[in-house]
């Protein structure tokens, strides 16, 4: 059983650019959620994908968008990058199917984005 | 609106001493509460959930709806407990992957 993997681990962009972050969910998990973790803060929910559709969104502008693919992997896209987008971006997968549904999220190690 | 507050950013205790990491929440419905932990150079992982009512690695946490608290406790801290601890809440009826996290408490257990 493989865990959640994210790529890239680190990247540097400049203001106005666009970035794509990738996530492979844990084997068998069909739900992926994305979080932003600024320095010194707890993770903040961006959105969740289930069956290739967004089914929950936090307080983030539309320039944060995502995709989920048939194999349950996911992408987070951020357009028109701003300095405040510098953060660790975490992907988490979960399995909503009973009895596997324990409510536990399985996190990746994150992608650290620096915007200059 | 849902909110999770962890008042202590840093907490230090000596090995063998009791430890309590505080967590208060703001939510009008029936929440699910969690403690997640991140050890050095490891990913964020679940420590325990209030609905399980279980002790993990000697830690327990009781949901107190009257005080809207979910403090994490361990009677005798160990050096390997040093880590970042996050309290998290899931609102009733919310999507599975949507958690509200506190800012975290960095626990250091000295030898």
Interface residues (C-beta under 8 A of the other chain):
Chain A: X3 X4 X31 X32 X33 X35 X40 X41 X42 X43 X44 X45 X48 X50 X55 X56 X58 X90 X92 X94 X96 X101 X102 X103 X104 X105 X106 X107 X108 X109 X110
Chain B: X4 X6 X9 X32 X34 X43 X44 X45 X46 X49 X51 X86 X88 X90 X94 X95 X96 X97 X98 X99 X100 X101 X102 X103 X104
